[in-house]
Structures are given as C-alpha cells and as structure tokens.
C-alpha cells in the first residue's frame, strides 16, 4: 500500500468535503433563501472543499521527492568530501 503524505490526505479531505457539500446542497436546495442555514453550510463545504484541494495540490507540488532528495544529499556529500 502506498504511504499517504499529509498533502495527499489534505487533497482527499477536500474531495470528500466537496462531494458532501454537493450532496447536502442537493438535499436542501428546495428552500433557496439566505436564512436556510443548512443550505449555506453546504455551500460552504463546496467552497471549502475546493480550496482544500487546491492547497493540498500546492503543498504536494512543493514537496521534494525522495529520489531527488537522495540525489541532492549525495551531491552535497561529494562536495564536502572534495573540500
């Protein structure tokens, strides 16, 4: 099984909250008013889910992959041993 990083978990949490918001919106859309607190919360789940997915993707793209990290450490070790 592949090890899940925190950024991957953040993305998955965003997807789950996005789909929960869609489902909750579909259930509560019959009373479309700003006083319908359940509709407003479900719309908030949609917006928050999208933002969480974007943040998770940004964190994941900024992380250094283990192979790149190992190569960087080896290059640094070689530089130190030459000096």
C-alpha positions in Angstrom: 0.0 0.0 0.0 1.3 3.4 -0.9 2.2 5.7 2.0 -0.1 8.7 2.2 1.6 12.1 2.9 -0.2 14.8 4.7 -0.7 16.8 1.5 -2.3 13.8 -0.2 -4.6 13.4 2.8 -5.4 17.1 2.6 -6.4 16.7 -1.0 -8.6 13.7 -0.2 -10.3 15.5 2.6 -11.0 18.3 0.1 -12.6 15.9 -2.3 -14.8 14.3 0.4 -15.9 17.7 1.7 -16.7 18.9 -1.8 -18.9 15.9 -2.6 -20.5 16.1 0.8 -21.3 19.8 0.0 -22.8 18.8 -3.3 -25.0 16.1 -1.7 -26.1 18.4 1.1 -26.9 21.2 -1.4 -29.0 18.8 -3.5 -31.0 17.9 -0.4 -31.5 21.4 0.9 -31.9 23.4 -2.3 -35.7 23.3 -2.2 -35.7 26.2 0.2 -33.3 28.6 -1.5 -33.0 31.5 0.9 -30.2 33.1 2.8 -31.9 32.2 6.1 -31.6 28.4 5.2 -28.6 27.7 7.4 -28.2 24.1 6.1 -28.0 25.3 2.5 -25.4 28.0 3.4 -23.3 25.4 5.3 -23.5 23.0 2.4 -22.4 25.8 0.0 -19.5 26.5 2.4 -18.5 22.8 2.2 -18.3 23.1 -1.6 -16.2 26.3 -1.4 -14.0 25.0 1.4 -13.5 21.6 -0.3 -12.3 23.3 -3.5 -9.9 25.5 -1.5 -8.6 22.5 0.5 -8.0 20.5 -2.8 -6.0 23.5 -4.2 -3.9 23.9 -1.1 -3.2 20.2 -0.9 -2.1 20.1 -4.6 0.1 23.1 -4.0 1.8 21.5 -0.9 2.2 18.3 -2.8 3.9 20.0 -5.8 6.3 21.9 -3.4 7.5 18.7 -1.7 10.8 17.2 -2.8 10.5 13.6 -4.0 12.6 11.1 -2.1 14.7 10.3 -5.1 15.5 14.0 -5.7 16.3 14.4 -2.0 18.7 11.5 -2.0 20.5 12.8 -5.1 20.8 16.2 -3.5 22.3 14.7 -0.3 24.8 12.6 -2.4 25.9 15.7 -4.3 26.3 17.6 -1.1 28.3 14.8 0.4 30.6 14.7 -2.6 31.2 18.4 -2.4 32.1 18.2 1.2 34.4 15.3 0.7 36.2 17.1 -2.1 36.8 20.2 0.0 
